[in-house]
Amino acid sequence: MIRADDEVGGAGPGGSAAPVIAFFDVDNTLMRGASIYHLGGGAYRRGYVGLRDLARFAWQQARFIRVGENLRHLEILRERALGLAAGVRVSEVCDLAEEIFDRQIAPRLWPESVGLAREHLAKGHQVWLVTATPSIVAEVIARRLGLTGALGTRLEEHDGCFTGRVLGSFLHGDHKASAARELAARAGSPLTDCWAYSDSRNDIPLLELAGNRVVVNPDLELARHAVKHGWSVMRLNKSSIRAARRRVRREAKRATPPVE
């Protein structure tokens, strides 16, 4: 799997000289709920945080599933996540990320969205997760699903431990779109050929970036925006999923090996 800070130019999966990239949001697009919550549960099991912190995470997770994300909610989750990581060894959080994938994230993945990501891989595309979730978790999800890589919020490290601070920007909204644009530029991938998938109005900048946009179980504001602009809408039901996969097979450019 390619990491966000690796070189991504040149040949993509299948040997394409100019890879097509499909960008996938994670929370409520690839999986049900907020992935960061499960980091909180794992931190509690390992004694990093107390029961009160876990209860706050549980409340936020329930609200996120019910009404979708908003900026204030994401700010709270961000502060909680940074607090969990402060002072903890990076190696321990790496182990925890693997654990929570097996215990909490894998059972909550939408098989339909994962199948769509694999449809892109079958076309020779790169598939990148783009998420506000800490990169240490996002990279595990991408690797375990056999995807190309992940762009996530990067946490500062010092002497092998996390400091509780963010490196750069929290990967959300315009910052998420900027990270995707930079990745496509490094890969030499035309944005008009790229694809983007998300459920949230906060990802409109990311969706507008790509030539092919698909909103997945959108919140109300994104659903209205999608209808107004003629964007494809995928509901997690059989007919909608079949239509989305047919569209990828029919319309997405297939990556072809470069001429020797």
Secondary structure, DSSP 4 states (H G I P E B T S, - for coil): -EETTS---S--TTS-SS--EEEE--BTTTBSS-HHHHHHHHHHHTTSS-HHHHHHHHHHHHHHHHH---HHHHHHHHHHHHHHHTT-BHHHHHHHHHHHIIIIIHHHB-HHHHHHHHHHHHTT-EEEEEEEEEHHHHHHHHHHTT-SEEEEEEEEEETTEEEEEEES--S-THHHHHHHHHHHHHHT--GGG-EEEES-GGGHHHHHHSSEEEEES--HHHHHHHHHHT-EEE-SSHHHHHHHHHHHHHHSPPP-PPP-
